[in-house]
Amino acid sequence: MRSRVRATVTLLGCAALLAGCDEACASSELDVLADSVWLELLGVPRCDPPAGDPLPRSSYLRSFDEERDAALELAVVRGVSELTLYGLGDALRQDPGAIAAFVTAAGARGVAVVAPVSDLERVELLTRYERDHPNARFAGWVTEHEFWNGPADERSARFMELQAILTAMRDAKNEGWVACYLGYPTAEEAKWIAERVDRVYLSMSVSNPRDALRYGRGVRSHRARHAYFAGRVPIWPIVYARGDRHMRPWLEHHTIEELDASLRGALHGELAGVALFDFASTPGLAR
């Protein structure tokens, strides 16, 4: 009986959506409805933010030494709330004062700074840095360990490496948050991660934001992955402006505000912010 009711509701919804739509519109709206019903069947609650509220935005920097000053200026102008800094290794070892000065300057202008973590050595370096610079701590730490990339027979060992990294991060990060960057976890891996992090960054390797949940099948399904975390931990999709599959052509013709709206629609409001990869390659950041 319950399935009949759901089917009837779905058909009525389709009729309402298709009224007055052309073929392209109908196809798009049916996809959105299918996604909504799919999430409802899994018991995932909807969370629709007000359309007018800008999403928090994060931008990745390829080089701390070369890009930090320009990125901070643009972040202030464009409302980017966080900067994630690659290339920190040498500075953490040799010039932590430069990092502290930047974190302090960014914080004074309302921009938080995030540190990526690829291994246990980086956890140790960050722990030492934050102990020595308690007034210039990073707002958060995010993993950079792609355990899903590699031979299938190595996946279990690589996931155990991520578990060790996240456990060390959770133990060491006394102030601020801990996050995990992810490509394609299994349901079991996602469950373990969701219980230990404050947010997840989900790779969105698509050319159009409306396809955020349509990409991939099986273990690489964006739709399945989204359901693992929706309603459980804040989701930040990563929008790419370079790489094998990216959104740069779309970004060149749309504003960041339009990106917010498209992602909200595609992800049914189940996102807490958006991460831009990366600063030098994101044309929409300057619009």
Phi and psi in degrees as a GROMACS rama.xvg file:
@    title "Ramachandran Plot"
@    xaxis  label "Phi"
@    yaxis  label "Psi"
@TYPE xy
-62.0889  -40.483  ARG-2
-67.1553  -33.5033  SER-3
-64.8069  -41.2824  ARG-4
-61.7656  -44.9392  VAL-5
-62.0326  -42.1098  ARG-6
-62.8927  -41.8979  ALA-7
-63.1949  -44.8632  THR-8
-60.1329  -41.4819  VAL-9
-63.2802  -44.9199  THR-10
-64.4394  -41.63  LEU-11
-63.0429  -39.7421  LEU-12
-62.9465  -41.4646  GLY-13
-60.6538  -45.1928  CYS-14
-60.3284  -41.9657  ALA-15
-66.2788  -41.1044  ALA-16
-68.3755  -36.1616  LEU-17
-80.138  -17.5288  LEU-18
-60.3102  119.113  ALA-19
81.7899  4.226  GLY-20
-93.6231  145.849  CYS-21
-81.4062  -178.49  ASP-22
-61.9187  -44.7661  GLU-23
-64.4066  -43.5044  ALA-24
-61.9098  -44.7139  CYS-25
-59.4326  -44.8006  ALA-26
-60.3162  -44.5777  SER-27
-64.4721  -44.7854  SER-28
-67.3626  -36.1212  GLU-29
-64.4491  -38.3684  LEU-30
-61.681  -44.6239  ASP-31
-61.6473  -44.3446  VAL-32
-63.5061  -42.6653  LEU-33
-59.9557  -43.1103  ALA-34
-60.9699  -43.2512  ASP-35
-63.3984  -44.7133  SER-36
-65.0577  -41.2166  VAL-37
-59.5033  -45.5417  TRP-38
-65.916  -37.2896  LEU-39
-63.8816  -41.1062  GLU-40
-62.3819  -30.2318  LEU-41
-83.9239  -2.87316  LEU-42
79.1427  20.4114  GLY-43
-85.2971  120.217  VAL-44
-69.7861  143.566  PRO-45
-78.0964  150.698  ARG-46
-144.472  92.6585  CYS-47
-99.6659  104.627  ASP-48
-68.0481  155.448  PRO-49
-56.4626  134.575  PRO-50
-60.1776  -29.225  ALA-51
-81.9902  -11.6418  GLY-52
-82.974  121.982  ASP-53
-66.9657  142.85  PRO-54
-74.7006  145.989  LEU-55
-57.0546  143.026  PRO-56
-127.77  139.307  ARG-57
-123.232  146.691  SER-58
-130.555  134.091  SER-59
-84.9101  138.758  TYR-60
-111.078  130.928  LEU-61
-72.32  -30.6396  ARG-62
-138.254  115.71  SER-63
-60.8373  -44.0903  PHE-64
-66.2591  -39.8739  ASP-65
-95.2057  -25.4496  GLU-66
-115.246  -10.2646  GLU-67
-62.6671  -42.3253  ARG-68
-68.7231  -46.1308  ASP-69
-64.6319  -38.5404  ALA-70
-65.6209  -39.0682  ALA-71
-64.5318  -43.8596  LEU-72
-60.1185  -44.8377  GLU-73
-70.804  -34.35  LEU-74
-60.4573  -42.1227  ALA-75
-63.7759  -42.5168  VAL-76
-68.0958  -41.1434  VAL-77
-97.6772  4.47721  ARG-78
74.9516  28.758  GLY-79
-80.2842  124.561  VAL-80
-91.9253  -16.2325  SER-81
-144.471  146.351  GLU-82
-123.591  127.043  LEU-83
-104.018  124.106  THR-84
-103.833  111.525  LEU-85
-82.0834  164.18  TYR-86
75.5268  32.2537  GLY-87
-89.6271  -14.01  LEU-88
-54.601  -52.9232  GLY-89
-63.7554  -41.3665  ASP-90
-65.891  -38.9316  ALA-91
-63.0347  -34.2917  LEU-92
-83.7659  -39.1173  ARG-93
-111.973  -27.0246  GLN-94
-145.148  59.5205  ASP-95
-61.9781  -23.135  PRO-96
-61.9313  -33.3747  GLY-97
-66.2996  -37.8249  ALA-98
-66.3472  -45.8021  ILE-99
-60.1694  -39.7033  ALA-100
-64.6622  -40.3245  ALA-101
-70.201  -44.1582  PHE-102
-59.2637  -41.3244  VAL-103
-66.2673  -45.7546  THR-104
-63.7022  -40.9473  ALA-105
-66.1234  -44.0094  ALA-106
-61.2124  -36.245  GLY-107
-64.8124  -21.9591  ALA-108
-105.821  13.4324  ARG-109
82.4177  18.1631  GLY-110
-116.089  123.361  VAL-111
-84.0345  156.994  ALA-112
-122.486  136.49  VAL-113
-121.183  142.423  VAL-114
-110.799  129.057  ALA-115
-80.8207  149.567  PRO-116
-130.294  116.354  VAL-117
-104.272  -18.6736  SER-118
-159.569  178.467  ASP-119
-69.2341  -28.6925  LEU-120
-62.6666  -39.4962  GLU-121
-65.399  -36.4954  ARG-122
-59.751  -43.1724  VAL-123
-63.7812  -42.9301  GLU-124
-64.5407  -42.2637  LEU-125
-68.6373  -37.773  LEU-126
-61.8514  -44.4857  THR-127
-64.7412  -43.7291  ARG-128
-59.6276  -48.3329  TYR-129
-70.3625  -27.6564  GLU-130
-67.6208  -40.4578  ARG-131
-82.1082  -17.9356  ASP-132
-131.286  66.985  HIS-133
-63.4729  -20.7545  PRO-134
-95.2008  4.33657  ASN-135
-136.879  43.0065  ALA-136
-73.4642  153.468  ARG-137
-70.1429  146.369  PHE-138
-66.1003  -34.2576  ALA-139
-160.4  164.919  GLY-140
-121.082  139.421  TRP-141
-130.81  137.69  VAL-142
-67.9148  151.651  THR-143
-134.439  55.0963  GLU-144
-125.391  103.783  HIS-145
-87.1134  74.3394  GLU-146
-64.55  -23.8375  PHE-147
-77.2685  -15.9638  TRP-148
-93.5635  116.059  ASN-149
147.436  175.28  GLY-150
-58.5966  143.127  PRO-151
-58.5155  -35.7191  ALA-152
-75.3037  -4.72972  ASP-153
-105.039  -4.0934  GLU-154
-61.4839  -43.9607  ARG-155
-59.7407  -44.5053  SER-156
-66.9643  -38.1719  ALA-157
-69.1401  -35.507  ARG-158
-67.8255  -35.2336  PHE-159
-63.4311  -32.9474  MET-160
-64.1129  -43.8296  GLU-161
-61.7615  -42.2874  LEU-162
-58.2135  -41.5501  GLN-163
-65.6602  -40.508  ALA-164
-64.8498  -49.2595  ILE-165
-64.7393  -38.0149  LEU-166
-63.0179  -43.351  THR-167
-65.2531  -40.0952  ALA-168
-62.2572  -45.5259  MET-169
-61.9142  -39.34  ARG-170
-71.4233  -34.4698  ASP-171
-88.9762  -29.9904  ALA-172
-84.3712  89.8475  LYS-173
-78.0001  -29.0063  ASN-174
-127.62  133.168  GLU-175
103.966  -169.874  GLY-176
-118.08  164.6  TRP-177
-123.887  134.142  VAL-178
-134.005  164.3  ALA-179
-128.478  126.925  CYS-180
-86.6545  133.168  TYR-181
-137.191  143.774  LEU-182
-99.0988  -83.361  GLY-183
-135.158  82.2305  TYR-184
-79.8667  157.317  PRO-185
-78.7282  170.264  THR-186
-60.7646  -40.0794  ALA-187
-67.6243  -42.4809  GLU-188
-63.2851  -42.5174  GLU-189
-62.5963  -39.243  ALA-190
-61.5088  -44.7608  LYS-191
-61.9263  -44.5414  TRP-192
-64.4538  -47.0217  ILE-193
-59.4451  -27.8928  ALA-194
-78.6632  -7.21998  GLU-195
-126.599  -1.222  ARG-196
-121.827  164.067  VAL-197
-97.9721  -15.7538  ASP-198
-163.402  162.348  ARG-199
-126.49  142.041  VAL-200
-103.79  114.205  TYR-201
-104.17  122.008  LEU-202
-60.3831  127.616  SER-203
-118.091  82.468  MET-204
-85.6335  69.8527  SER-205
-130.442  159.86  VAL-206
-93.8078  -10.4581  SER-207
-142.633  131.31  ASN-208
-60.5979  -24.7042  PRO-209
-66.0414  -17.7718  ARG-210
-94.1186  15.6105  ASP-211
-56.5607  -33.7515  ALA-212
-104.094  -3.74103  LEU-213
-91.2497  -12.4755  ARG-214
-80.8078  140.196  TYR-215
86.839  159.595  GLY-216
-135.575  157.462  ARG-217
61.0121  -133.096  GLY-218
-67.2815  -17.5871  VAL-219
-99.7267  17.6529  ARG-220
-77.3136  121.214  SER-221
-63.3883  -36.7756  HIS-222
-65.091  -46.1299  ARG-223
-64.5341  -43.6756  ALA-224
-60.6117  -42.3171  ARG-225
-59.6251  -40.6672  HIS-226
-67.0552  -27.5654  ALA-227
-59.9352  -34.0385  TYR-228
-111.099  -23.2916  PHE-229
-58.4147  129.41  ALA-230
80.028  -0.662316  GLY-231
-116.243  -39.0794  ARG-232
-149.813  143.061  VAL-233
-58.076  134.865  PRO-234
-107.057  129.823  ILE-235
-119.417  104.069  TRP-236
-68.0999  143.107  PRO-237
-98.5932  119.772  ILE-238
-96.8807  125.147  VAL-239
-100.184  136.199  TYR-240
-109.488  6.40423  ALA-241
-155.77  164.474  ARG-242
120.569  -172.264  GLY-243
-65.8273  -37.0147  ASP-244
-139.187  113.467  ARG-245
-142.435  176.965  HIS-246
-110.754  12.533  MET-247
-55.7985  -47.3288  ARG-248
-57.9668  -39.1573  PRO-249
-65.8396  -43.9407  TRP-250
-64.4731  -28.9684  LEU-251
-67.6909  -16.9718  GLU-252
-119.021  9.31445  HIS-253
-139.157  157.222  HIS-254
-89.3578  166.528  THR-255
-62.5607  -33.4101  ILE-256
-64.4874  -37.9554  GLU-257
-69.0267  -32.8964  GLU-258
-63.0102  -45.3104  LEU-259
-52.9383  -50.441  ASP-260
-64.3426  -41.5155  ALA-261
-65.4709  -42.6042  SER-262
-67.8726  -38.5361  LEU-263
-58.3249  -44.7785  ARG-264
-66.0882  -45.853  GLY-265
-66.9755  -34.6683  ALA-266
-100.85  11.2468  LEU-267
56.9126  34.6517  HIS-268
78.3811  -1.67057  GLY-269
-86.8051  66.8931  GLU-270
-153.16  147.597  LEU-271
-103.571  -18.0984  ALA-272
-174.571  -177.969  GLY-273
-137.159  136.086  VAL-274
-106.43  135.447  ALA-275
-107.352  127.093  LEU-276
-123.62  111.042  PHE-277
-130.052  -175.527  ASP-278
-53.5598  -48.9478  PHE-279
-70.3668  -19.5618  ALA-280
-110.206  3.65655  SER-281
-101.938  92.6324  THR-282
-62.6789  -34.0623  PRO-283
-63.8012  -20.5785  GLY-284
-64.0627  -26.3588  LEU-285
-95.9325  3.14502  ALA-286
